[in-house]
Amino acid sequence: MPKMKTKSSAKKRFKVTGTGKLKRKHAFKSHILTKKSKKRKLKLTHAALVHKADEPNIKQQLNLK
């Protein structure tokens, strides 16, 4: 049986924390920033955790148990 490959897209987008949770970046921070408020852009800068309902799918893509 060959090794399972990790999805490259998931590998680039998610990191696993020390406690096993998944970290993600916020969307809407790449362009058209002039119309967004400073407060909104600052909040988008910080990483967030993946929602509990989405964790199983992402862990499967990353080949985590």
N, C-alpha and C positions, 0 to 999 in steps of 0.2 A: 504494500500500500504506500503510495507516494505521500510526501509531506503536504499538509494543507497550506495553501498560500494565503497570506494576509492581503486584504483589499488595500491597494496602494492609496486610494482616496481616503479611506478611514485612518490609515497610518499617518497621513499628513495632517488630518483635522483633529484628532483626539489624542490626549495623553492620559495615562493612568496615574492617579495620585498614590501616595504611600498607603492609604487605607483601602485602596481598590476602587475608588470612585473614578468617574471619567470627567475630565476637564475639556471644555470646548471654548471656542472664541465666539464673540458676538458677530452677527451679520451687519450689513449696512454701514461699514466703516471704511470702505475702499475708495469711493469717489462720490461726487456731488455733495461735498461737505459744507459748502458755503451756506446753504439754507438750513442746516442743522444747528441747533443751539450748542453752545460750549458745554453745557451741562450734559446734554444728550451724547455728545461725542466722547466726553470723559467717561460716562457710564458704559459706553460700548467698548472702551479700551480694555477694561478689566475682564478677565476670564470668568466663566460661569461653569456650573456643574450640569451634566446631562441629566434630563428628567428620568425618574425611576422607571417609567413605562418604556423609554427608549433604550435603556441600558442593555437588555438581552440581545437586541439586534446588533448593536454596535460591538458588544463583546464577541458575538459570533463572527463579525467581520474581522475583528482583530485576533481571532483564534484564542480568546481567553475563556476560562471556564467559569 
